[in-house]
Amino acid sequence: MSSTGRTYCRLCEAGCGVTVEVDDHGTVQRVRPDRDHPVTKGFACNKGLLATEVHLDPDRVDRPQQRGPDGAFADVGWDDALDDIARRLRSILDQHGPSALAMYFGNPTAFNATAGPAAGAFVLQLGSDRVFTAGSQDCANKFAIGELLWGSSQLHLIPDLERTDHLLLLGTNPRISKGSFLSVPDPVGQLAAIEARGGVVRFVDPRHVEPRIGETFQVRPDTDAYLLAAMLCEIDRSVGFDADGAARVTALDELCTFVGQFPPERVAPVVGLDAATIVRLARDFATAPTASAHLSTGVNMGRQGALAYWLLQMLVLLTGNLDRPGGNVAATRGVAAPPRPRDVTPEAFVDSPWGSYRPTMGGLPGALLGDMIRDTEEPIRALIVLAGNPVLSIGGGEDLAKAFEGLDLLVTIDYYRNATGELADYVLPAADWFEREDLNTFVQGTQPVPYVQWSGPVVAPRGERRAERDILAELATRMGVTPVFGPDIDILAMLYDGSLAEHGLSMAELREREAGVAVLSPTEAGGFLDRCTDDGTVDGAPAMLEPARQRAVELFDELAAEPADQLKLITRRTSHTINSALQNVSRLKEKGAADNPLYLHPADAERLGVGEGDRVRVANRFGAVEAAVRVDGTLRPGVVAMTHGFGNASATGLSVARRFPGVNVNALAPTGAGTFDPVSTMSQLTGIPVEVVPV
């Protein structure tokens, strides 16, 4: 007998409620928006509604696979696979020590409430601290500044969308990417509502973001930190800071001295906006009845994401808009922020052969993964990749792939044998979000309408797929280690019942609720600084940010000296792509995701002598790719764009993606010493200087 289950999408932070139609054979037939969901109310995007295509994809890994001496993969039993992995891993650790093991957590781990904790416990039990995450490619800057300012990587104040009069958005594309660290369904509708009530919406981006909402200020890529500094400088010298906000900032004079180096008149040529426009942006924000601000991956992925995010907090605080209605507010959390050691002193930085850096949430710079594998003193010899594809998501291209080939053991736990899996010794099949239970933990504290949602499995796992927590528990047991989260442990109840109890909830109670949803009471504005800082103040010149401040001065001079015709590459997500997650969905290939062209402004195309569809070579000192030209008038002149997640020519386990391989744009991304933000470990994946020539 057919049935309909209710769950939520795990592709992005919107977490839209969906219903799942299951036939009488237990097979998922269709995914639809959940019109009865109390928060998302029937909103869902085209990508999430194609989850069935991934779930039923014949290319999915349904049984463990082992790579043979000839490079071909063959199915193998779970017992044989886990026994051999455990034996080889134990031998590596016994011979070379725990630092020989590293783990990489991919982006989907953030939307899996059991996999992340289980993997973290697994690697820590084995004594290794070599953890890499996709965070160093998209959001570690925010984690670092959360630790610095509020004592937790998981605390972030979000725009009060329902009450703000003035919203400033930097480096975000809500129509395509929904929101990051701002979990809201139908974000475009929310922005339109601000304008409908007479408010102001402004985008800062190298590309014109929204044709029908707000105003876009097209800056040069990777210069947002200077724009924010200039806005603070202008407010200080003209309108003046809010008295209550200024009283909350210690070392305010030092902060003013720093931003005073970057007045609008000086930064205008570098940022790409005239000084009068920067002055208007600053004064309008400071004098609005209420104002809020948010920045996302377009800024995070530049060279100064941590500094920019900190300056954004200072802008909001010093204009009196922090923790007030209509400003940036603290949202209710259904589960408590996990405790983290909070060392924000210079002693937290690690001196390495490739430069100093501060591990963020324990994560290391992804830009150094290849170097650490090849390190002569203490190389990584074994790598476990969980729900990730670092060969495509980290810079390095073919060079990183060659480093992976030198590992003694590489294991991937994933849905597919992707480009990274092609190099693995074992590929282990993971259950997807139709097949396991979950709780929407990652978005807690970023929801304008706060809620928790539990979802149980809608169908039984196909083939021999297993939840990541079960795979790691069995592997630990075979290595002679008692897993923290064994098969008999209710991991969600163990981790979250304590904080759920503060809302009168428990996992047992959530599991009995319709759709597993509980809408929470909103947190009233006020008192945040007193709750989250030692004395209700923040440091205007934190020692942890000194490397970023020094780097800002150096990079400004570098940007000011660039040739006027220097092209800068930015990343671009489209309505038919999301990282490498949907590369094997044939219906999306038919709708515009067949490849990743190089988007060029018409003026740049004319200057280079190329037109629509022409082939060009895009290169810099880190690598080169070839792509077809797509002329795009929404870009700022001098800016080119490509979509990442492509580059599947060698991915034999992805038949659709291999027919439409595209190119790995991250082959152009800087890697190695000095190419990452030392404060947050962030790689540079946008604002990259490139040369473009016709093929």
Phi and psi in degrees as a GROMACS rama.xvg file:
@    title "Ramachandran Plot"
@    xaxis  label "Phi"
@    yaxis  label "Psi"
@TYPE xy
-70.4013  158.787  SER-2
-149.734  169.187  SER-3
-127.801  124.379  THR-4
-106.211  160.364  GLY-5
-119.595  133.752  ARG-6
-151.169  -160.297  THR-7
-143.47  154.298  TYR-8
-72.6813  143.743  CYS-9
-115.659  22.9096  ARG-10
-82.7544  -35.853  LEU-11
-146.815  -176.719  CYS-12
-75.8904  -10.8777  GLU-13
-64.4132  -34.3325  ALA-14
56.5223  45.3628  GLY-15
-63.6185  137.765  CYS-16
-68.4091  136.915  GLY-17
-136.915  156.85  VAL-18
-109.088  148.813  THR-19
-125.553  118.835  VAL-20
-86.3231  127.161  GLU-21
-122.517  129.505  VAL-22
-80.4229  -179.874  ASP-23
-73.8278  -2.48604  ASP-24
-98.5001  4.20697  HIS-25
78.8631  25.4538  GLY-26
-107.901  132.968  THR-27
-67.3974  128.987  VAL-28
-105.925  -38.5262  GLN-29
-160.538  147.664  ARG-30
-116.386  132.891  VAL-31
-131.955  159.347  ARG-32
-63.2634  142.655  PRO-33
-87.672  99.3827  ASP-34
-73.5038  -12.9729  ARG-35
-97.9952  3.60167  ASP-36
-66.649  131.057  HIS-37
-68.1067  -16.2358  PRO-38
-115.498  -53.7873  VAL-39
-77.0775  -22.8109  THR-40
50.6004  44.3992  LYS-41
89.2138  3.5102  GLY-42
-85.1947  133.904  PHE-43
-163.294  146.253  ALA-44
-94.6494  170.601  CYS-45
-61.7242  -29.7218  ASN-46
-70.8302  -48.5882  LYS-47
-62.4  -32.8551  GLY-48
-73.8969  -8.07038  LEU-49
-96.879  12.8636  LEU-50
-59.867  -28.5597  ALA-51
-60.0387  -35.4732  THR-52
-61.9366  -36.7682  GLU-53
-74.4244  -43.7538  VAL-54
-59.6043  -40.2805  HIS-55
-99.3866  3.60762  LEU-56
-57.8983  123.939  ASP-57
-62.8428  -16.6185  PRO-58
-81.9315  -7.49636  ASP-59
-59.0172  145.402  ARG-60
-80.1935  111.65  VAL-61
-105.327  -9.40542  ASP-62
-141.152  152.642  ARG-63
-55.62  141.676  PRO-64
-123.206  141.145  GLN-65
-120.595  136.837  GLN-66
-87.1949  128.132  ARG-67
-86.0104  176.915  GLY-68
-58.6055  -27.1034  PRO-69
-87.789  2.16185  ASP-70
88.7384  -7.30418  GLY-71
-81.8328  149.096  ALA-72
-101.62  143.921  PHE-73
-138.331  148.004  ALA-74
-65.5741  147.244  ASP-75
-144.677  153.958  VAL-76
-70.2694  154.665  GLY-77
-58.6196  -44.5123  TRP-78
-61.7679  -45.2254  ASP-79
-63.9115  -41.8126  ASP-80
-64.7544  -50.4383  ALA-81
-67.5578  -37.4752  LEU-82
-62.0939  -44.3274  ASP-83
-70.2564  -41.0475  ASP-84
-61.8832  -45.4101  ILE-85
-62.1085  -42.0893  ALA-86
-64.2589  -46.7114  ARG-87
-68.7167  -38.9603  ARG-88
-68.0374  -41.6211  LEU-89
-62.3609  -39.6567  ARG-90
-63.9214  -42.2458  SER-91
-63.0495  -45.3148  ILE-92
-65.8879  -42.046  LEU-93
-65.1188  -35.6409  ASP-94
-83.9968  -35.1662  GLN-95
-120.039  -6.31455  HIS-96
91.5126  165.916  GLY-97
-64.4839  -25.459  PRO-98
-69.9386  -8.49914  SER-99
-74.237  -13.181  ALA-100
-102.931  135.756  LEU-101
-132.653  157.122  ALA-102
-130.816  142.543  MET-103
-118.162  124.704  TYR-104
-101.507  120.264  PHE-105
-81.5767  171.014  GLY-106
-55.4141  -42.3508  ASN-107
-60.7583  -18.613  PRO-108
-61.1618  -29.7665  THR-109
-64.0841  -26.4658  ALA-110
-102.838  26.4763  PHE-111
-134.899  101.505  ASN-112
-70.3391  -14.5179  ALA-113
-104.51  -30.3734  THR-114
-67.5318  -47.4804  ALA-115
-59.3705  -53.4247  GLY-116
-59.5252  -39.2469  PRO-117
-66.4766  -41.6776  ALA-118
-68.55  -41.173  ALA-119
-60.5415  -44.3675  GLY-120
-64.3148  -38.185  ALA-121
-61.5391  -50.5877  PHE-122
-69.1021  -35.4869  VAL-123
-68.6058  -38.0551  LEU-124
-62.6554  -30.1233  GLN-125
-84.6793  -1.22489  LEU-126
89.4955  6.2239  GLY-127
-94.3373  146.604  SER-128
-117.41  16.4936  ASP-129
-93.3092  88.05  ARG-130
-119.136  129.584  VAL-131
-118.547  144.543  PHE-132
-137.548  163.308  THR-133
-66.0217  -13.0122  ALA-134
-56.9799  -33.4032  GLY-135
-75.6445  -1.53707  SER-136
-108.598  -12.1282  GLN-137
-139.686  -27.85  ASP-138
-153.411  10.8517  CYS-139
-62.5953  -24.068  ALA-140
-59.7728  -38.3395  ASN-141
-70.9494  -38.4193  LYS-142
-61.2731  -43.3741  PHE-143
-63.4001  -44.2084  ALA-144
-73.2662  -30.8546  ILE-145
-61.2399  -41.7602  GLY-146
-64.171  -41.3796  GLU-147
-66.6428  -49.5817  LEU-148
-85.0549  -45.3927  LEU-149
-114.423  1.10979  TRP-150
82.9433  7.08003  GLY-151
-154.111  136.575  SER-152
-65.4939  -16.4716  SER-153
-100.185  6.81522  GLN-154
-104.343  120.637  LEU-155
-147.171  126.104  HIS-156
-83.186  136.474  LEU-157
-114.482  155.788  ILE-158
-60.5117  137.099  PRO-159
-82.4416  83.0341  ASP-160
-61.1197  -34.3084  LEU-161
-74.6304  -18.5218  GLU-162
-125.873  -4.2667  ARG-163
-73.3804  147.127  THR-164
-96.8361  -18.2058  ASP-165
-150.077  117.419  HIS-166
-119.487  123.399  LEU-167
-109.633  121.957  LEU-168
-120.316  123.26  LEU-169
-116.007  127.782  LEU-170
63.1643  37.3561  GLY-171
-132.038  148.465  THR-172
-130.376  79.099  ASN-173
-64.7298  -31.5474  PRO-174
-64.8391  -39.6297  ARG-175
-91.3781  -44.1635  ILE-176
-104.684  4.42101  SER-177
60.8148  -106.23  LYS-178
-154.091  147.124  GLY-179
-118.75  127.98  SER-180
61.1365  23.0919  PHE-181
-152.936  87.9356  LEU-182
-87.9175  98.8879  SER-183
-142.687  130.142  VAL-184
-72.7481  150.168  PRO-185
48.9692  59.3592  ASP-186
-62.1638  -34.2363  PRO-187
-64.0823  -40.1961  VAL-188
-62.0737  -37.0088  GLY-189
-66.5185  -39.5629  GLN-190
-69.4796  -39.0697  LEU-191
-62.127  -34.4642  ALA-192
-66.117  -33.8  ALA-193
-61.9508  -47.5097  ILE-194
-65.7651  -36.3422  GLU-195
-62.7404  -29.2643  ALA-196
-94.6882  11.1722  ARG-197
97.0138  7.19871  GLY-198
-83.1903  175.917  GLY-199
-116.159  133.301  VAL-200
-122.004  126.352  VAL-201
-130.063  134.891  ARG-202
-107.329  141.93  PHE-203
-119.626  114.362  VAL-204
-167.038  148.012  ASP-205
-67.7953  -14.3029  PRO-206
-119.237  142.769  ARG-207
-68.242  114.403  HIS-208
-83.4898  -57.3157  VAL-209
-119.366  116.38  GLU-210
-70.7255  -23.3803  PRO-211
-116.516  0.805011  ARG-212
-132.351  133.765  ILE-213
67.1457  -167.736  GLY-214
-128.205  135.601  GLU-215
-106.134  131.441  THR-216
-107.062  108.865  PHE-217
-86.5661  97.2398  GLN-218
-86.8536  164.247  VAL-219
-71.8142  144.71  ARG-220
-59.407  145.733  PRO-221
65.1947  31.2536  ASP-222
-122.741  9.13545  THR-223
-60.2047  -35.0978  ASP-224
-60.2457  -37.7465  ALA-225
-72.5943  -34.8296  TYR-226
-62.8798  -45.7773  LEU-227
-64.8436  -40.1715  LEU-228
-62.742  -42.1319  ALA-229
-65.7163  -36.9435  ALA-230
-64.0175  -43.89  MET-231
-63.1424  -41.9883  LEU-232
-59.6824  -45.5649  CYS-233
-66.1632  -42.5084  GLU-234
-62.5382  -40.9419  ILE-235
-60.9935  -40.4869  ASP-236
-90.8215  -7.61537  ARG-237
-126.247  -76.7309  SER-238
-68.3956  -37.4822  VAL-239
91.1798  150.436  GLY-240
-76.7261  153.305  PHE-241
-61.7343  132.675  ASP-242
-63.3517  -44.1546  ALA-243
-66.6836  -40.2914  ASP-244
-64.6546  -43.2143  GLY-245
-63.3127  -33.7619  ALA-246
-67.2342  -18.7818  ALA-247
-88.8613  -3.98925  ARG-248
-110.992  114.3  VAL-249
-80.7515  159.175  THR-250
54.4211  38.0967  ALA-251
-63.2847  -35.3498  LEU-252
-60.5322  -40.1301  ASP-253
-65.6544  -39.056  GLU-254
-62.1106  -44.8501  LEU-255
-64.2274  -36.0709  CYS-256
-64.2326  -41.9065  THR-257
-63.8706  -54.5153  PHE-258
-68.3183  -23.3491  VAL-259
-64.8403  -16.7387  GLY-260
-72.5645  -13.4064  GLN-261
-127.273  59.4704  PHE-262
-67.3826  159.188  PRO-263
-52.3008  -39.5179  PRO-264
-63.1316  -33.8254  GLU-265
-81.8654  -38.8028  ARG-266
-83.7522  -16.6129  VAL-267
-51.009  -48.8257  ALA-268
-64.5902  -31.6663  PRO-269
-77.1971  -44.3094  VAL-270
-72.407  -33.4833  VAL-271
94.4407  11.3488  GLY-272
-118.041  145.535  LEU-273
-71.2758  157.848  ASP-274
-59.5132  -37.5577  ALA-275
-63.1578  -36.7117  ALA-276
-67.2738  -41.8743  THR-277
-63.3516  -40.9326  ILE-278
-60.8535  -43.2853  VAL-279
-63.8494  -43.6828  ARG-280
-57.2426  -44.1931  LEU-281
-67.2264  -49.2383  ALA-282
-69.4204  -37.5591  ARG-283
-63.5986  -39.658  ASP-284
-65.9569  -44.521  PHE-285
-70.0807  -29.3491  ALA-286
-102.059  -2.16698  THR-287
-63.6041  148.137  ALA-288
-52.7557  -45.5777  PRO-289
-141.088  150.266  THR-290
-144.65  148.92  ALA-291
-140.977  161.157  SER-292
-146.801  152.023  ALA-293
-152.897  138.663  HIS-294
-128.279  154.722  LEU-295
-135.56  -155.042  SER-296
-62.7299  -26.4606  THR-297
-60.9484  -24.0228  GLY-298
-98.4937  -42.4998  VAL-299
-50.0283  -41.4624  ASN-300
-85.3056  3.02829  MET-301
-83.5826  -170.622  GLY-302
-80.5748  -14.3827  ARG-303
-131.633  41.9925  GLN-304
-62.6754  -40.3913  GLY-305
-67.2419  -45.3635  ALA-306
-62.194  -43.0037  LEU-307
-62.3056  -42.3358  ALA-308
-67.2683  -37.3217  TYR-309
-66.1837  -42.9249  TRP-310
-63.3578  -34.3438  LEU-311
-62.2566  -42.5567  LEU-312
-64.0243  -39.1432  GLN-313
-65.702  -39.1083  MET-314
-60.7153  -46.2558  LEU-315
-66.4382  -44.2731  VAL-316
-66.0816  -46.5518  LEU-317
-77.4206  -6.65107  LEU-318
-102.504  8.0291  THR-319
78.015  18.901  GLY-320
-107.225  5.13775  ASN-321
-84.9856  127.179  LEU-322
61.9285  43.7509  ASP-323
-136.791  151.428  ARG-324
-55.9327  131.351  PRO-325
87.607  -7.90366  GLY-326
-104.095  -142.66  GLY-327
-96.962  126.07  ASN-328
-126.63  159.516  VAL-329
-84.6908  128.239  ALA-330
-94.4761  152.078  ALA-331
-61.0544  138.512  THR-332
-106.983  130.223  ARG-333
-77.3982  -28.6493  GLY-334
-126.717  144.538  VAL-335
-68.4577  149.23  ALA-336
-62.6334  132.351  ALA-337
-63.2827  139.904  PRO-338
-65.7904  138.595  PRO-339
-136.611  143.896  ARG-340
-59.8507  135.464  PRO-341
-118.109  85.6147  ARG-342
-107.471  107.687  ASP-343
-112.88  24.3499  VAL-344
-94.5391  166.773  THR-345
-58.3889  -23.7814  PRO-346
-67.6764  -14.8948  GLU-347
-74.3936  -13.5012  ALA-348
-80.4192  143.074  PHE-349
-102.01  129.168  VAL-350
-89.0998  121.035  ASP-351
-126.868  167.562  SER-352
-61.5842  -14.8115  PRO-353
-110.389  13.9202  TRP-354
115.188  166.189  GLY-355
-84.1522  144.656  SER-356
-155.365  157.276  TYR-357
-109.191  112.95  ARG-358
-56.9293  132.546  PRO-359
-106.822  123.214  THR-360
52.5322  31.9447  MET-361
80.6737  -2.60817  GLY-362
-85.8421  146.188  GLY-363
-98.1397  164.04  LEU-364
-64.9838  120.862  PRO-365
-60.0727  -29.4748  GLY-366
-64.5313  -11.8031  ALA-367
-106.699  3.98752  LEU-368
-58.6498  -47.4089  LEU-369
-61.2228  -41.0275  GLY-370
-64.6213  -39.1473  ASP-371
-72.1973  -27.9293  MET-372
-68.0179  -36.888  ILE-373
-92.1284  0.66399  ARG-374
-55.7257  133.6  ASP-375
-78.4545  -26.1473  THR-376
-85.2901  -47.1991  GLU-377
-144.837  68.7757  GLU-378
-73.4904  151.081  PRO-379
-74.3479  129.104  ILE-380
-114.442  -22.4101  ARG-381
-132.683  135.566  ALA-382
-134.341  130.027  LEU-383
-111.003  123.712  ILE-384
-108.399  120.733  VAL-385
-109.366  112.733  LEU-386
52.5318  45.6885  ALA-387
-145.149  170.416  GLY-388
-143.862  62.9154  ASN-389
-60.1599  -24.8239  PRO-390
-60.7912  -29.0984  VAL-391
-102.887  -27.2128  LEU-392
-90.7043  -20.0173  SER-393
-100.808  150.446  ILE-394
-64.745  163.465  GLY-395
124.253  -31.58  GLY-396
57.0431  -130.352  GLY-397
-63.2407  -31.1545  GLU-398
-64.997  -40.3665  ASP-399
-66.6614  -39.8041  LEU-400
-60.7799  -38.8096  ALA-401
-65.889  -36.2954  LYS-402
-62.7294  -41.1291  ALA-403
-62.2715  -36.499  PHE-404
-64.1175  -20.4053  GLU-405
-86.0951  -3.36863  GLY-406
-68.9676  148.438  LEU-407
-75.4648  -27.6989  ASP-408
-152.977  127.764  LEU-409
-131.396  124.115  LEU-410
-126.103  131.997  VAL-411
-116.424  141.326  THR-412
-119.17  110.108  ILE-413
-162.647  175.765  ASP-414
-75.7775  -36.9553  TYR-415
-125.512  162.997  TYR-416
-90.0166  90.1718  ARG-417
-86.6607  -165.653  ASN-418
-60.6076  -35.4382  ALA-419
-72.9999  -41.8899  THR-420
-59.9928  -28.6857  GLY-421
-60.7692  -23.9451  GLU-422
-96.3665  -3.17637  LEU-423
-79.5933  155.477  ALA-424
-78.3741  -35.7987  ASP-425
-137.563  141.479  TYR-426
-120.076  118.587  VAL-427
-106.553  133.047  LEU-428
-79.9965  124.873  PRO-429
-98.3905  143.825  ALA-430
-70.4734  144.734  ALA-431
-95.0426  -175.385  ASP-432
-77.6802  -3.1461  TRP-433
-81.1368  -17.2968  PHE-434
-112.735  0.620803  GLU-435
-140.847  166.691  ARG-436
-89.1117  161.361  GLU-437
-160.47  166.246  ASP-438
-142.802  137.543  LEU-439
-79.1561  68.7812  ASN-440
-77.636  -37.7291  THR-441
-63.0758  -33.6421  PHE-442
-88.8428  0.800829  VAL-443
-62.6468  132.767  GLN-444
89.8843  -2.2771  GLY-445
-122.568  11.8807  THR-446
-101.663  120.591  GLN-447
-58.0094  -37.8289  PRO-448
-109.364  102.017  VAL-449
-76.2514  137.467  PRO-450
-159.27  158.492  TYR-451
-114.466  147.194  VAL-452
-139.959  125.066  GLN-453
-100.96  145.696  TRP-454
-136.32  130.097  SER-455
-88.8574  174.336  GLY-456
-63.9656  136.888  PRO-457
-86.375  -34.1569  VAL-458
-137.999  165.895  VAL-459
-73.181  150.894  ALA-460
-58.6625  137.528  PRO-461
-77.5881  148.199  ARG-462
56.921  -128.786  GLY-463
-117.462  29.9839  GLU-464
-63.7683  145.274  ARG-465
-136.448  151.223  ARG-466
-65.5541  145.255  ALA-467
-57.7966  -40.2913  GLU-468
-60.533  -36.1532  ARG-469
-72.5476  -38.1641  ASP-470
-61.7728  -47.8078  ILE-471
-69.0654  -34.4747  LEU-472
-64.5779  -42.2818  ALA-473
-67.4468  -39.132  GLU-474
-64.85  -42.4265  LEU-475
-60.7396  -44.2456  ALA-476
-59.8765  -41.5644  THR-477
-71.2493  -17.1312  ARG-478
-92.7906  5.34816  MET-479
83.482  20.6271  GLY-480
-116.984  131.615  VAL-481
-77.5153  116.148  THR-482
-66.5539  142.919  PRO-483
-63.4254  -41.6325  VAL-484
-112.691  76.0828  PHE-485
-71.5694  174.966  GLY-486
-63.285  -22.3214  PRO-487
-92.2821  -0.13193  ASP-488
-89.6151  129.391  ILE-489
-81.1894  90.2116  ASP-490
-62.5756  -39.1161  ILE-491
-67.9468  -42.104  LEU-492
-66.2578  -40.6573  ALA-493
-61.5977  -40.3275  MET-494
-84.5561  -32.9945  LEU-495
-123.1  -7.13292  TYR-496
-60.7104  -35.6707  ASP-497
-60.7569  -48.208  GLY-498
-77.1536  -31.2339  SER-499
-63.5965  -31.5385  LEU-500
-61.5183  -26.8757  ALA-501
-65.0075  -17.8545  GLU-502
-108.667  13.2794  HIS-503
71.8407  26.425  GLY-504
-122.305  168.448  LEU-505
-153.518  165.481  SER-506
-62.9452  -39.1102  MET-507
-59.4191  -41.3396  ALA-508
-70.8442  -40.3569  GLU-509
-61.7679  -38.2933  LEU-510
-65.6989  -18.8301  ARG-511
-93.874  -12.0535  GLU-512
-76.5183  154.046  ARG-513
-64.3554  124.432  GLU-514
62.3103  5.50007  ALA-515
67.834  20.9193  GLY-516
-104.622  137.521  VAL-517
-133.945  115.91  ALA-518
-80.6497  134.178  VAL-519
-102.4  159.403  LEU-520
-72.7432  136.257  SER-521
-69.6047  151.529  PRO-522
-84.6251  128.127  THR-523
-73.3294  143.049  GLU-524
-66.2236  147.855  ALA-525
116.521  136.498  GLY-526
87.4561  1.1343  GLY-527
-63.1392  -47.9975  PHE-528
-61.4585  -38.1451  LEU-529
-68.648  -31.2251  ASP-530
-77.1866  -33.7822  ARG-531
-110.723  0.945776  CYS-532
-127.711  163.829  THR-533
-66.5993  -37.3252  ASP-534
-135.331  18.7396  ASP-535
80.3415  10.2888  GLY-536
-126.741  164.526  THR-537
-124.628  153.706  VAL-538
-83.4848  123.854  ASP-539
-79.4824  -6.82189  GLY-540
-144.122  60.1622  ALA-541
-64.9723  138.623  PRO-542
-62.2008  -31.5676  ALA-543
-59.2034  -29.4375  MET-544
-91.8932  1.7698  LEU-545
-57.9248  -42.5079  GLU-546
-60.4209  -35.5265  PRO-547
-70.4408  -37.4705  ALA-548
-66.3628  -44.2234  ARG-549
-62.5356  -41.695  GLN-550
-64.5767  -34.9813  ARG-551
-61.4467  -40.8675  ALA-552
-65.9962  -44.1202  VAL-553
-65.4301  -44.509  GLU-554
-69.0347  -31.9834  LEU-555
-60.8458  -45.5828  PHE-556
-62.3899  -37.7434  ASP-557
-64.511  -45.1672  GLU-558
-65.7832  -38.9212  LEU-559
-64.5116  -26.7569  ALA-560
-92.2953  -1.546  ALA-561
-66.2071  147.812  GLU-562
-60.7764  148.838  PRO-563
-62.9003  -26.6484  ALA-564
-99.4238  16.574  ASP-565
-67.2071  123.433  GLN-566
-84.0463  141.754  LEU-567
-121.558  131.237  LYS-568
-92.8886  129.547  LEU-569
-118.46  160.916  ILE-570
-86.1992  153.055  THR-571
-144.829  123.303  ARG-572
-94.3299  146.487  ARG-573
-115.896  172.81  THR-574
-69.9193  -7.79422  SER-575
-117.912  12.0114  HIS-576
-136.227  154.517  THR-577
-153.067  96.4501  ILE-578
54.1087  -131.443  ASN-579
-106.869  10.3897  SER-580
-66.5719  -34.962  ALA-581
-113.778  24.46  LEU-582
-66.1204  -19.7574  GLN-583
-102.777  12.247  ASN-584
-90.7553  109.506  VAL-585
-64.7313  -33.8164  SER-586
-63.9366  -30.5012  ARG-587
-75.4354  -31.272  LEU-588
-63.1307  -35.6309  LYS-589
-70.7662  -20.507  GLU-590
-103.695  11.6928  LYS-591
125.078  2.41026  GLY-592
-107.363  31.0921  ALA-593
-72.8027  -26.8234  ALA-594
-155.867  -177.808  ASP-595
-122.868  90.8221  ASN-596
-70.8516  170.666  PRO-597
-93.4206  115.629  LEU-598
-82.0818  129.936  TYR-599
-129.849  141.547  LEU-600
-67.1288  145.769  HIS-601
-53.1137  -38.5648  PRO-602
-65.4969  -37.9202  ALA-603
-70.9533  -38.0256  ASP-604
-61.5665  -42.7447  ALA-605
-64.6244  -42.9049  GLU-606
-62.9611  -36.3787  ARG-607
-84.8559  -9.90556  LEU-608
74.3802  34.5147  GLY-609
-126.858  158.399  VAL-610
-134.708  -177.581  GLY-611
-52.8023  124.964  GLU-612
88.8911  -13.6057  GLY-613
-64.9492  151.263  ASP-614
-91.0303  138.451  ARG-615
-133.574  157.704  VAL-616
-105.13  126.111  ARG-617
-110.85  123.002  VAL-618
-147.191  156.852  ALA-619
-154.496  -168.171  ASN-620
-72.31  -9.07045  ARG-621
-96.0858  -23.7781  PHE-622
175.241  -172.757  GLY-623
-153.867  146.747  ALA-624
-140.019  161.784  VAL-625
-115.887  142.727  GLU-626
-152.482  161.52  ALA-627
-82.8874  151.046  ALA-628
-86.2494  137.049  VAL-629
-125.36  116.262  ARG-630
-78.4492  129.801  VAL-631
-141.569  107.049  ASP-632
-74.2281  -5.25954  GLY-633
-79.3089  -13.1634  THR-634
-80.7568  152.077  LEU-635
-72.5605  139.148  ARG-636
-54.9091  139.503  PRO-637
91.9951  -4.47443  GLY-638
-113.617  131.517  VAL-639
-118.253  156.733  VAL-640
-140.495  146.679  ALA-641
-143.755  157.501  MET-642
-97.4749  133.255  THR-643
-90.7408  171.878  HIS-644
100.698  -10.4515  GLY-645
-90.9204  178.363  PHE-646
110.059  42.308  GLY-647
-103.987  27.0209  ASN-648
-60.1298  -31.3077  ALA-649
-101.209  5.97144  SER-650
-85.6031  82.9959  ALA-651
-65.5239  -18.5574  THR-652
-82.6566  -1.25381  GLY-653
-125.202  88.5401  LEU-654
-65.794  -39.242  SER-655
-70.7209  -50.0771  VAL-656
-60.5772  -33.1296  ALA-657
-70.6458  -29.8093  ARG-658
-73.0879  -24.1415  ARG-659
-126.656  66.8031  PHE-660
-72.558  -33.3577  PRO-661
60  -161.816  GLY-662
-131.445  153.683  VAL-663
-82.7911  97.4365  ASN-664
-64.6631  -23.7452  VAL-665
-72.4914  -2.77618  ASN-666
-63.8952  -17.8017  ALA-667
-93.7265  -5.53848  LEU-668
-78.6726  139.769  ALA-669
-64.485  140.625  PRO-670
-137.776  160.916  THR-671
93.8955  -166.368  GLY-672
-57.6462  133.526  ALA-673
74.8975  7.04937  GLY-674
-103.011  9.75497  THR-675
-131.462  160.318  PHE-676
-74.0361  115.614  ASP-677
-66.0508  -23.3123  PRO-678
-76.7431  -31.8823  VAL-679
-126.843  -6.01799  SER-680
74.8942  4.94165  THR-681
-64.4934  135.106  MET-682
-75.9897  160.442  SER-683
-95.4259  112.497  GLN-684
-122.188  9.64673  LEU-685
-149.466  159.179  THR-686
69.7765  32.7497  GLY-687
-91.3902  125.324  ILE-688
-64.5009  132.76  PRO-689
-140.827  161.953  VAL-690
-114.194  135.844  GLU-691
-120.964  125.872  VAL-692
-135.318  147.675  VAL-693
-63.2779  145.758  PRO-694
